[in-house]
């Protein structure tokens, strides 16, 4: 698989801005390389691991529609050296909830 210049490596802290009142917060991570990338989002207390594979991209999309999700914050990514990743963070209207 060719190298992708949109991917970065190592651990990082990224800040994100405030959304509109009532917006949900989404965090999307794409990674490649053998290892686990850990993601922590503050102040909404979202955290999740992303299992990354050598030779294959993996993308995880998480969304939170809770009080405070429309505020500014930080994303902390912790990745082993073999993992390359890209991050997208933003605010949007919450996804509709399926009902039965």
VENHUNOR-V543288 format. One record per residue. N is the residue number from 1. RES is the residue in three letters. PSI is psi as a letter, one per 30 degrees, with the letter a starting at -180 (999 if undefined). OMEGA is omega as a letter, one per 40 degrees, with the letter a starting at -180 (* if undefined). BURIAL is + if it has 24 or more other C-alpha atoms within 12 Angstrom, else -. Layout:
{{N,RES,PSI,OMEGA,BURIAL} {N,RES,PSI,OMEGA,BURIAL}}
This chain:
{{1,UNK,k,a,-} {2,UNK,l,i,-} {3,UNK,k,a,-} {4,UNK,j,a,-} {5,UNK,f,i,-} {6,UNK,f,a,-} {7,UNK,k,i,-} {8,UNK,l,a,+} {9,UNK,l,a,+} {10,UNK,a,i,-} {11,UNK,l,a,+} {12,UNK,l,i,-} {13,UNK,k,i,-} {14,UNK,k,i,-} {15,UNK,l,i,-} {16,UNK,l,a,+} {17,UNK,l,a,-} {18,UNK,k,i,-} {19,UNK,a,i,-} {20,UNK,l,i,-} {21,UNK,k,i,-} {22,UNK,f,i,-} {23,UNK,l,i,+} {24,UNK,l,i,+} {25,UNK,k,i,+} {26,UNK,k,i,+} {27,UNK,k,i,+} {28,UNK,k,a,+} {29,UNK,k,i,+} {30,UNK,k,a,+} {31,UNK,l,i,+} {32,UNK,k,a,+} {33,UNK,k,a,+} {34,UNK,k,i,-} {35,UNK,l,a,+} {36,UNK,k,i,+} {37,UNK,k,i,+} {38,UNK,k,a,+} {39,UNK,k,i,+} {40,UNK,k,a,+} {41,UNK,k,i,+} {42,UNK,k,e,+} {43,UNK,g,a,-} {44,UNK,g,i,+} {45,UNK,h,i,-} {46,UNK,k,i,+} {47,UNK,k,i,-} {48,UNK,l,i,-} {49,UNK,l,i,+} {50,UNK,j,i,+} {51,UNK,k,a,+} {52,UNK,k,a,+} {53,UNK,k,i,-} {54,UNK,k,i,-} {55,UNK,g,a,-} {56,UNK,k,i,-} {57,UNK,k,i,+} {58,UNK,k,i,+} {59,UNK,k,i,-} {60,UNK,k,i,+} {61,UNK,k,i,-} {62,UNK,k,a,+} {63,UNK,k,i,+} {64,UNK,k,i,+} {65,UNK,i,a,+} {66,UNK,l,i,-} {67,UNK,k,i,-} {68,UNK,f,a,-} {69,UNK,f,i,+} {70,UNK,f,a,+} {71,UNK,l,i,+} {72,UNK,l,i,+} {73,UNK,a,a,+} {74,UNK,l,i,+} {75,UNK,k,i,+} {76,UNK,k,i,+} {77,UNK,k,i,+} {78,UNK,j,a,+} {79,UNK,k,i,+} {80,UNK,l,a,+} {81,UNK,f,a,-} {82,UNK,f,a,-} {83,UNK,k,i,+} {84,UNK,k,a,+} {85,UNK,l,i,+} {86,UNK,k,a,+} {87,UNK,k,i,+} {88,UNK,k,i,+} {89,UNK,k,i,+} {90,UNK,a,i,+} {91,UNK,k,i,+} {92,UNK,l,i,-} {93,UNK,k,a,-} {94,UNK,k,i,-} {95,UNK,k,i,-} {96,UNK,k,i,-} {97,UNK,k,i,-} {98,UNK,k,i,-} {99,UNK,l,i,-} {100,UNK,999,*,-}}
